[in-house]
Amino acid sequence: MYVSPIANDILAGHLINYGAVSFMTDAPMRLKSGLVTPIYVDNRSLTGHPDAWRDIIETTCSRIAQLGLKFDIIAGVEGAGVSHAAALAYRLGKPSIFVRQRAKTYGDHSRVEGTSVKGKRVLIIEDHISTGLSLLSAVEGLKVEGAIVEDCLAITSFGIDETTKLFEKENVTCHELLDFTLVLEKAVEVGKIDDAKKMLLIDWLANPWTWAARNGLTPTGNEN
């Protein structure tokens, strides 16, 4: 099923209006990966707004159908992606699992909770992809336990070239529900940012690793 531009506009509005996206062009923050960013995304906030979350889950179903993704199990990575993955699995009648950031230090020392993934095709659902390093670690953990992982679907992604290349090496394709430029356009429309800041943010999306230095900016905070 094709996801219409109207649906995209509604989704972008949810992210902006419910505070899932913050803009910090004057005081960027440093992520755990070391990347300095003027954009912070936390789509977990959408679960507190049933109308928005319902739209996210239903549009994700449509996007999966549009892409023709094949899978046996839906996985969420420990943290932001788990709630979205569980809701989607329930909606589609698929088994749901979650992947820990690190293996347990007790019991069976597994990273995967829910059911066996051996020989199963697993679709990972992610909240947002920035550098994708935690997601790559989850892919590795799933493959160690015998899973077949070929696709990941995130609500949003920065679409960083280096990240795309890392996933290509693992033969994993990352898809996003919403192109991030649409989020920026919606932010301008509702007055969260102006056109000048939009262009600054588009420049960051194109060249994120050098952006802060090129603009003489020093991060004032770190990701928790």
Wavefront OBJ file of the C-alpha trace (Angstrom):
o trace
v 0.000 0.000 0.000
v 1.421 3.402 -0.976
v 1.925 5.920 1.849
v 0.497 9.211 0.566
v 2.125 12.643 0.962
v -0.805 13.604 3.198
v 0.129 10.820 5.590
v 3.733 12.000 5.549
v 2.628 15.530 6.413
v 0.553 14.244 9.322
v 3.445 12.159 10.643
v 5.859 15.072 10.405
v 3.344 17.181 12.295
v 3.149 14.605 15.065
v 6.927 14.587 15.483
v 7.086 18.379 15.673
v 3.922 19.054 17.678
v 4.562 16.352 20.270
v 8.193 17.303 20.841
v 9.867 14.237 19.342
v 12.335 16.491 17.493
v 14.398 19.297 19.042
v 16.532 21.795 17.147
v 19.740 23.199 18.688
v 21.490 25.103 15.913
v 23.104 27.533 18.353
v 24.014 24.975 21.027
v 24.451 21.504 19.460
v 24.896 18.373 21.564
v 27.341 15.498 21.351
v 25.852 12.020 20.951
v 27.354 8.937 22.592
v 28.913 8.110 19.224
v 30.838 11.394 19.298
v 28.754 12.988 16.552
v 27.919 16.634 17.231
v 24.338 17.338 16.194
v 21.975 20.317 16.093
v 19.019 17.900 15.900
v 17.897 15.552 18.657
v 15.229 12.939 17.956
v 13.373 10.922 20.584
v 10.327 9.274 19.057
v 9.527 7.568 22.364
v 7.453 10.642 23.188
v 4.923 9.542 20.554
v 3.815 6.603 22.712
v 2.331 9.140 25.129
v -0.060 10.365 22.432
v -2.336 7.545 21.210
v -3.488 9.404 18.091
v 0.083 9.946 16.921
v 1.259 6.472 17.895
v -1.669 4.860 16.069
v -0.749 6.783 12.924
v 2.883 5.678 13.266
v 1.997 2.006 13.646
v -0.591 1.972 10.861
v 1.717 3.818 8.467
v 4.506 1.399 9.350
v 2.207 -1.456 8.307
v 1.591 0.296 4.999
v 5.304 0.934 4.487
v 6.121 -2.734 5.113
v 3.533 -3.747 2.505
v 4.830 -1.139 0.060
v 8.402 -2.410 0.417
v 7.317 -6.038 0.280
v 9.387 -6.921 3.346
v 9.420 -10.592 4.322
v 9.988 -11.618 7.944
v 9.019 -14.113 10.626
v 9.752 -12.059 13.736
v 9.778 -8.373 14.647
v 12.584 -7.115 16.894
v 13.135 -3.934 18.855
v 16.522 -2.828 20.143
v 16.669 -2.271 23.900
v 15.660 1.324 24.530
v 13.597 3.467 22.204
v 12.663 0.873 19.582
v 11.097 -1.785 21.830
v 7.648 -0.228 22.333
v 7.167 0.484 18.621
v 8.300 -3.025 17.668
v 5.994 -4.681 20.211
v 2.959 -2.648 19.107
v 3.659 -3.409 15.443
v 4.113 -7.128 16.116
v 0.783 -7.205 17.953
v -0.893 -5.346 15.077
v 0.507 -7.774 12.481
v 0.137 -10.946 14.542
v 3.877 -11.626 14.496
v 6.187 -12.803 17.312
v 7.907 -9.947 19.150
v 11.415 -9.978 20.595
v 13.845 -7.425 21.915
v 17.599 -7.284 21.657
v 19.632 -6.140 24.633
v 22.398 -3.595 24.210
v 24.702 -6.073 25.944
v 24.396 -9.749 26.793
v 23.074 -10.623 30.244
v 25.730 -11.283 32.873
v 23.596 -14.062 34.362
v 21.470 -17.018 33.250
v 21.932 -17.942 29.606
v 23.904 -14.734 28.802
v 21.628 -14.122 25.819
v 21.074 -10.758 24.155
v 17.772 -11.794 22.600
v 14.576 -12.060 24.665
v 11.244 -13.498 23.542
v 11.711 -16.561 21.364
v 14.347 -18.403 19.368
v 15.520 -16.608 16.226
v 17.584 -19.452 14.805
v 16.869 -19.764 11.082
v 14.208 -17.044 11.301
v 14.014 -13.869 9.231
v 13.993 -10.905 11.617
v 12.827 -7.367 10.832
v 14.259 -4.777 13.225
v 12.069 -1.790 14.058
v 13.960 1.255 15.283
v 12.876 4.553 16.792
v 15.478 6.632 14.947
v 18.812 6.016 13.236
v 21.614 8.527 13.740
v 25.001 6.811 13.357
v 23.370 3.366 13.597
v 26.120 1.893 15.784
v 23.774 0.434 18.420
v 21.614 -0.993 15.659
v 24.625 -2.628 13.993
v 25.500 -4.190 17.330
v 21.955 -5.598 17.559
v 22.263 -7.034 14.052
v 25.464 -8.761 15.110
v 23.785 -10.131 18.237
v 20.880 -11.529 16.239
v 23.162 -13.148 13.666
v 25.208 -14.783 16.426
v 21.996 -16.517 17.529
v 21.269 -17.716 14.001
v 18.859 -15.042 12.759
v 18.601 -13.853 9.177
v 18.628 -10.041 9.232
v 18.260 -8.186 5.950
v 16.051 -5.183 6.763
v 15.545 -2.521 9.380
v 12.703 -0.009 9.402
v 12.995 3.198 11.438
v 10.482 5.982 12.000
v 13.165 8.508 11.059
v 16.796 8.447 9.972
v 19.437 11.081 9.377
v 20.514 9.121 6.301
v 24.228 9.580 6.960
v 26.306 8.161 4.084
v 28.843 6.505 6.385
v 26.009 4.752 8.223
v 24.534 3.456 4.971
v 27.910 2.024 3.965
v 28.311 0.269 7.333
v 24.968 -1.478 6.852
v 25.782 -2.387 3.269
v 28.821 -4.284 4.561
v 26.447 -6.316 6.739
v 24.017 -6.820 3.822
v 21.299 -4.978 5.744
v 19.051 -2.348 4.186
v 17.727 0.444 6.381
v 14.379 1.958 5.454
v 12.725 4.965 7.065
v 9.075 5.833 7.496
v 9.613 9.540 6.976
v 12.295 11.410 5.022
v 13.867 13.831 7.464
v 13.708 16.754 5.032
v 9.914 16.549 5.373
v 10.290 17.015 9.126
v 12.345 20.156 8.501
v 9.743 21.481 6.063
v 7.001 20.927 8.650
v 9.089 22.661 11.311
v 9.312 25.741 9.074
v 5.590 25.586 8.335
v 4.612 25.624 12.018
v 7.230 28.202 12.974
v 9.641 26.027 14.949
v 12.542 27.097 12.724
v 12.977 29.626 9.922
v 14.285 29.066 6.398
v 17.835 30.070 7.361
v 17.970 27.433 10.109
v 16.431 24.895 7.757
v 19.301 25.421 5.314
v 21.807 25.117 8.172
v 20.220 21.803 9.180
v 20.171 20.517 5.610
v 23.895 21.289 5.470
v 24.362 19.230 8.643
v 22.453 16.286 7.143
v 24.746 16.412 4.102
v 28.022 16.762 6.066
v 27.354 15.901 9.725
v 30.851 14.995 10.916
v 32.456 18.290 9.919
v 29.486 20.612 10.415
v 30.273 21.881 13.926
v 33.886 22.725 13.106
v 32.934 24.421 9.857
v 30.443 26.614 11.710
v 32.686 27.327 14.697
v 30.347 25.610 17.147
v 31.241 23.724 20.321
v 28.735 21.276 21.843
v 27.270 22.436 25.161
v 25.748 19.135 26.270
v 26.009 15.379 25.867
v 23.416 12.684 25.185
v 22.374 10.940 28.387
l 1 2 3 4 5 6 7 8 9 10 11 12 13 14 15 16 17 18 19 20 21 22 23 24 25 26 27 28 29 30 31 32 33 34 35 36 37 38 39 40 41 42 43 44 45 46 47 48 49 50 51 52 53 54 55 56 57 58 59 60 61 62 63 64 65 66 67 68 69 70 71 72 73 74 75 76 77 78 79 80 81 82 83 84 85 86 87 88 89 90 91 92 93 94 95 96 97 98 99 100 101 102 103 104 105 106 107 108 109 110 111 112 113 114 115 116 117 118 119 120 121 122 123 124 125 126 127 128 129 130 131 132 133 134 135 136 137 138 139 140 141 142 143 144 145 146 147 148 149 150 151 152 153 154 155 156 157 158 159 160 161 162 163 164 165 166 167 168 169 170 171 172 173 174 175 176 177 178 179 180 181 182 183 184 185 186 187 188 189 190 191 192 193 194 195 196 197 198 199 200 201 202 203 204 205 206 207 208 209 210 211 212 213 214 215 216 217 218 219 220 221 222 223 224
